[in-house]
Amino acid sequence: MTTFLTIAFFAGLYFLPTIVAWNRRNHTAAIFALNLFLGWTLIGWVVALVMALWQNNSTPTLAPSGEKNWQRDIRQTRADLARLGAATRRTLRHEKSPAQP
């Protein structure tokens, strides 16, 4: 039993950069590969940990209202288009075509 716990502890410690990246959703596949193949070197493990902890600005963040930035941008663009009088799919669908003779 103690052998299993020891192995589980060191496996968790070895894959700590991957676990951190998974939780932060930050380049998970790349960090896992780096951790798997070069984690046995101290330099590879530290690089993987730094990559996992590095701030990733490309991931969508939540606005204070709980919606993602791209959702807010789409909503704002639709509002701008409606204000300018642009036709949308919904308005075009509801318009009836002239009767054919």
Number of C-alpha atoms within 10 A of each C-alpha: 5 7 8 8 10 11 11 12 11 11 11 13 12 16 19 18 26 29 18 18 24 16 11 16 14 21 16 19 13 15 27 21 13 20 23 16 12 16 21 12 10 10 11 17 23 15 17 27 22 14 21 26 14 13 11 13 8 7 13 12 12 13 12 8 7 9 12 14 15 13 13 15 11 11 12 12 12 14 13 12 13 12 9 9 9 11 11 11 8 8 10 10 10 8 9 8 8 6 5 4 3
